[in-house]
């Protein structure tokens, strides 16, 4: 067997093709990555990025084309063979087992057993502790993975991939679950991996991260590789145009004129609300036709606010009002009542917002399925008509009528999660970071959908980790800090800098911190 070439690319992909029935996910994809560099893979949801990652990870096998790893042919039959060749992946769809501890998850799928079939847990524990310390991860090894927040689980997913000492590290949208300081943390991890000679293949929808972390990029569109280039050789506008096949001059709808809601009865109000471990003394009023933004660093209370307004999180204190009347939500089923009509798009669409094995149609009609009943049977025609109207509104393929939700890309899954509440005829939408991990084209569609929904009289409570979305989409933005709404920003006062300053507790973000870094 020949030895790896020191001059050959770390990864060389040639005419890589993969189909799922009539759907061509990869269509003669070509790109190469120099050893010890960071390469971005960009494209819309469904462009073929995740399929490429799965082919490199050994999870699936190509129909045609070749892959070479450090000059040698690479055709893994499964993930185990890919890992034996030094390929490790940190997946966007987290693979941690929720009922196992962090330590046990770190040892999966293959713990370092001795020749006698024993495991020296004390030694392994010390190794993992040193590994976490080097990566500046402070999560306890005895904590259950399922009790950790999304960002912590994503960091452990990355730590586990690095623990296996890869030569090729695949990062599938790692920052979709990270924000602020955690994104800075990832940048340091990638820089350290590069210094150690590890080649990194990085999927992201955020150009600032691509520019900060990556040396080169390849753009995929409709399963084909459109162009590869040095990152500094292309502008953001050129990248967006190549990704979606057209220019996006104005991704956000035009800002609306300020409306005076004084004297109006709010559609939904929270009075002196307390919920979860942090949220305390919260007051907010959401009016008809309004998009109300909620900003805040991770862990400031938003994780309890949205479920509390949907009946999933019990109130510790305070109360809710609907159209000026006291509202008592004992469960999410109460929120679904037509007289209340609240819909929630949660933080984790795959585990909390969708049943991935059910069809897109059934996912959209499930909350109000009794509405389509004719006696003891389901009126299939009525259900299809209602789902079809919602699918048209969110611009999703009609195959969602019969394909399982899990067969669609992340962006299209999010569209299904939103379509569900259109079928339910919700008049209030609670959206928790709805564009997380979604490409620029799909984001533009969702922005337009939310504006149209509010223009028609619907009300939206909107949390986003992307500050420009809050500035350009929302009529007002409230900032959460340490569980309390510290201020409301609107009109001329609503700017990215103002939101950044308030999320940091009122400190000017341009002043930086002790290390000279700026966090948002």
Long-range contacts (C-beta under 8 A, 24 or more apart in sequence): 2-71, 2-72, 4-69, 4-70, 4-71, 4-72, 5-70, 5-71, 5-72, 6-35, 7-71, 8-35, 8-68, 8-70, 8-71, 9-33, 9-34, 9-35, 9-68, 9-70, 9-71, 10-34, 10-35, 10-36, 10-37, 10-69, 10-70, 10-167, 10-168, 10-199, 11-39, 11-56, 11-67, 11-68, 11-69, 11-168, 11-199, 11-201, 12-67, 12-68, 12-71, 13-52, 13-65, 13-66, 13-67, 14-65, 14-66, 14-67, 14-68, 15-64, 15-65, 15-66, 16-52, 16-55, 16-62, 16-64, 16-65, 16-66, 16-67, 17-62, 17-63, 17-64, 17-65, 18-51, 18-55, 18-60, 18-62, 18-63, 19-63, 20-407, 24-223, 25-51, 25-223, 26-51, 26-52, 26-55, 26-62, 26-65, 26-223, 27-222, 27-223, 27-224, 28-64, 28-65, 28-224, 28-225, 29-65, 29-220, 29-223, 29-224, 29-225, 30-225, 31-218, 31-225, 31-228, 32-228, 33-199, 33-201, 33-216, 34-199, 34-215, 34-216, 35-70, 35-197, 35-199, 36-194, 36-197, 36-198, 36-199, 37-194, 37-199, 37-200, 37-215, 37-216, 38-190, 38-194, 38-199, 38-200, 38-202, 38-213, 38-214, 38-215, 38-216, 39-199, 39-200, 39-201, 39-202, 39-214, 39-215, 39-216, 39-217, 39-218, 40-202, 40-203, 40-204, 40-210, 40-213, 40-214, 40-216, 40-217, 40-218, 40-231, 41-201, 41-202, 41-203, 41-217, 41-218, 41-220, 42-203, 42-204, 42-205, 42-210, 42-217, 42-218, 42-219, 42-220, 42-239, 42-243, 43-219, 43-220, 43-221, 43-243, 43-439, 44-221, 44-243, 44-244, 44-411, 44-439, 44-440, 44-441, 44-442, 45-409, 45-410, 45-411, 45-412, 45-438, 45-439, 45-442, 46-408, 46-409, 46-411, 46-412, 47-220, 47-221, 47-222, 47-223, 47-243, 47-439, 48-220, 48-222, 48-223, 48-224, 49-172, 49-203, 49-220, 50-92, 50-172, 50-203, 50-409, 51-223, 52-220, 53-89, 53-170, 53-172, 53-201, 53-203, 56-82, 56-87, 56-89, 56-168, 56-170, 56-201, 57-82, 57-87, 57-89, 57-170, 58-82, 58-83, 58-87, 69-168, 70-167, 83-164, 85-167, 86-165, 86-166, 86-167, 86-168, 87-166, 87-167, 87-168, 87-170, 88-161, 88-162, 88-164, 88-166, 88-168, 88-169, 88-170, 89-161, 89-169, 89-170, 89-171, 89-172, 90-154, 90-157, 90-158, 90-160, 90-161, 90-169, 90-170, 90-171, 90-172, 90-174, 91-157, 91-172, 92-172, 92-173, 92-174, 92-176, 92-177, 92-203, 92-410, 92-437, 93-350, 94-150, 94-153, 94-154, 94-157, 94-177, 95-157, 96-145, 96-146, 96-153, 96-156, 96-157, 97-145, 98-144, 98-145, 98-146, 99-144, 99-145, 99-146, 100-144, 100-145, 101-141, 101-142, 101-143, 101-144, 101-145, 102-139, 102-140, 102-141, 102-142, 102-143, 102-144, 102-145, 102-148, 102-156, 103-128, 103-141, 103-142, 105-145, 105-156, 105-160, 106-141, 106-156, 106-159, 106-160, 106-163, 108-160, 128-163, 131-159, 131-162, 131-163, 132-159, 135-159, 135-162, 135-189, 136-185, 136-188, 149-298, 149-299, 149-303, 150-177, 150-347, 150-348, 151-177, 151-178, 151-179, 151-182, 151-298, 153-177, 154-178, 154-182, 155-182, 155-185, 158-186, 158-189, 162-189, 162-193, 166-198, 167-197, 167-198, 167-199, 168-198, 168-199, 168-200, 168-201, 169-193, 169-198, 169-199, 169-200, 169-201, 170-200, 170-201, 171-200, 171-201, 171-202, 171-203, 172-203, 173-203, 173-204, 173-205, 173-410, 173-437, 174-202, 174-204, 175-204, 175-206, 175-209, 176-205, 176-436, 176-437, 177-436, 179-297, 179-298, 179-465, 179-520, 180-297, 180-298, 180-465, 180-519, 180-520, 181-297, 181-519, 182-298, 183-209, 184-517, 184-519, 186-213, 187-212, 187-213, 205-437, 205-438, 205-439, 205-440, 207-236, 207-239, 219-243, 221-245, 240-440, 243-439, 243-440, 243-441, 244-439, 244-440, 244-441, 248-440, 248-441, 248-444, 251-440, 251-443, 251-444, 251-447, 252-447, 252-468, 252-469, 252-472, 252-473, 253-447, 253-448, 253-451, 253-472, 253-473, 255-472, 256-475, 258-475, 258-490, 258-491, 259-287, 259-289, 259-290, 259-475, 261-285, 261-287, 261-290, 264-288, 265-323, 265-324, 266-321, 266-323, 266-324, 267-322, 267-323, 267-427, 267-428, 267-459, 268-309, 268-320, 268-321, 268-322, 268-327, 268-342, 268-428, 268-459, 268-461, 269-320, 269-321, 269-324, 270-308, 270-309, 270-318, 270-319, 270-320, 270-321, 271-318, 271-319, 271-320, 271-321, 272-317, 272-318, 272-319, 273-305, 273-308, 273-315, 273-317, 273-318, 273-319, 273-320, 274-315, 274-316, 274-317, 274-318, 275-304, 275-305, 275-307, 275-308, 275-313, 275-314, 275-315, 275-316, 276-301, 276-303, 276-304, 276-305, 276-308, 276-313, 276-316, 277-304, 278-304, 278-482, 278-483, 279-304, 279-305, 279-308, 279-483, 280-317, 280-483, 280-484, 281-318, 281-484, 282-318, 282-483, 282-484, 282-485, 283-485, 284-461, 284-478, 284-485, 286-428, 286-459, 286-461, 287-459, 288-457, 288-459, 289-454, 289-455, 289-456, 289-457, 289-458, 289-459, 290-454, 290-459, 290-460, 290-475, 290-476, 291-450, 291-451, 291-454, 291-460, 291-462, 291-473, 291-474, 291-475, 292-459, 292-460, 292-461, 292-462, 292-474, 292-475, 292-476, 292-477, 292-478, 293-462, 293-463, 293-464, 293-470, 293-473, 293-474, 293-476, 293-477, 293-478, 294-461, 294-462, 294-463, 294-477, 294-478, 294-480, 295-463, 295-464, 295-467, 295-470, 295-477, 295-478, 295-479, 295-480, 295-499, 295-502, 295-503, 296-463, 296-479, 296-480, 296-481, 296-503, 297-481, 297-503, 297-504, 298-465, 300-480, 300-481, 300-482, 300-483, 300-503, 301-480, 301-482, 301-483, 301-484, 302-432, 302-463, 302-480, 303-347, 305-480, 306-344, 306-346, 306-347, 306-430, 306-432, 306-461, 306-463, 307-344, 307-346, 309-342, 309-344, 309-430, 309-461, 310-335, 310-342, 310-344, 310-430, 311-335, 312-344, 336-367, 336-368, 336-424, 338-425, 341-424, 341-425, 341-426, 341-427, 341-428, 342-426, 342-427, 342-428, 342-429, 342-430, 343-367, 343-420, 343-421, 343-424, 343-426, 343-428, 343-429, 343-430, 344-421, 344-429, 344-430, 344-432, 345-414, 345-417, 345-418, 345-421, 345-429, 345-430, 345-431, 345-432, 345-434, 346-432, 347-432, 347-433, 347-436, 349-410, 349-413, 349-414, 349-417, 350-406, 350-413, 353-417, 353-420, 354-405, 354-406, 354-413, 354-416, 354-417, 355-405, 356-404, 356-405, 356-406, 357-404, 357-405, 357-406, 358-404, 358-405, 359-400, 359-401, 359-402, 359-403, 359-404, 359-405, 360-387, 360-391, 360-396, 360-399, 360-400, 360-401, 360-403, 360-404, 360-405, 360-408, 360-416, 360-419, 361-387, 361-400, 361-401, 361-402, 363-405, 363-416, 363-417, 363-420, 364-390, 364-391, 364-416, 364-419, 364-420, 364-422, 364-423, 365-420, 365-423, 366-420, 367-420, 367-421, 367-423, 367-424, 368-423, 368-424, 368-425, 386-423, 387-419, 387-423, 389-422, 389-423, 390-419, 390-420, 390-422, 390-423, 391-419, 393-419, 393-422, 393-449, 394-418, 394-419, 394-422, 394-445, 394-446, 394-449, 395-445, 410-437, 410-438, 411-437, 411-438, 411-439, 411-442, 412-442, 414-438, 414-442, 414-446, 415-442, 415-445, 415-446, 418-446, 418-449, 426-458, 427-457, 427-458, 427-459, 428-458, 428-459, 428-460, 428-461, 429-453, 429-458, 429-459, 429-460, 429-461, 430-461, 431-460, 431-461, 431-462, 431-463, 432-463, 433-463, 433-464, 433-465, 434-462, 434-464, 435-464, 435-466, 435-469, 436-465, 447-473, 467-496, 467-499, 467-500, 467-520, 468-496, 470-499, 471-495, 471-496, 471-499, 479-503, 481-505, 481-506
